[in-house]
Amino acid sequence: MAAGGRGRRHFLGLGLGVALGLAGCAQTGPTVQGPVGERSRIEDFYVEGRFALRQETKSYAGKLTWDHRQGRDEVLLMSPLGQGAAEIVQDESGARLTTADHRYYQAADGGALVREVLGYELPLRHMSEWLLARTVPGTGVRRDAIGRVRRFTESGWEVEYGYGDEAADALPLSMTARYGEEVELRLHFDAWRLEGGEP
């Protein structure tokens, strides 16, 4: 693996603060292509959105795309202006990260890779399920009056959701994941594309 410091410094070029307007976004649902049905039946998805990450006293912000297909995740992190900064690929063989200046890193899993290269914790192993507001048994799930997941805890993370409309099968508009007082990741979803959403 290449030395992590250069990759970390490059990625921190995203740190233009968290002034993405995430908190002030209009609360209308994201656009959705494809069949929306039971969450358990959704197999593959592609989502576009924005992120704001706080780690202790440091803050970073930008855009992202997440493509989950047949157990493989491809994540592209970009600056607020849409310039690519890092691409993460995770599958059965492990995880790889490539920076905009073509530096390449790999590790056994995405969480270890992000920790080594970028210097903070992100729950990449769980995220493809969390993005869809899907949980595992025994996570202390709190639901709203129509059965949608509003909050749960897993692996030390507390995850909360916001929705843009009142449909029972609505996909999340926003997600916030916190790891104690150390890390807070906020996501705002602009567009979803789904496959496998119906029987």
Number of C-alpha atoms within 10 A of each C-alpha: 12 11 12 18 13 14 25 18 13 17 21 17 13 22 17 15 15 19 14 17 11 16 12 8 11 9 13 11 20 22 14 16 13 13 14 18 17 13 17 13 13 17 15 18 22 19 20 19 18 22 24 23 22 20 17 11 7 12 19 21 26 26 24 24 19 22 18 21 15 9 11 15 23 18 19 21 23 23 22 21 9 11 14 19 23 23 20 22 20 24 18 9 10 13 23 21 23 17 20 15 11 12 16 18 20 21 18 14 18 25 18 20 26 24 14 20 23 19 16 17 18 23 18 20 15 15 14 20 15 21 20 18 20 15 19 12 7 9 13 13 17 14 12 10 8 10 10 22 21 17 21 22 19 18 9 10 17 17 22 21 23 18 21 15 15 10 11 14 14 18 25 26 24 25 22 19 22 20 19 10 9 12 19 21 19 21 24 25 24 17 16 21 16 18 16 17 17 14 8
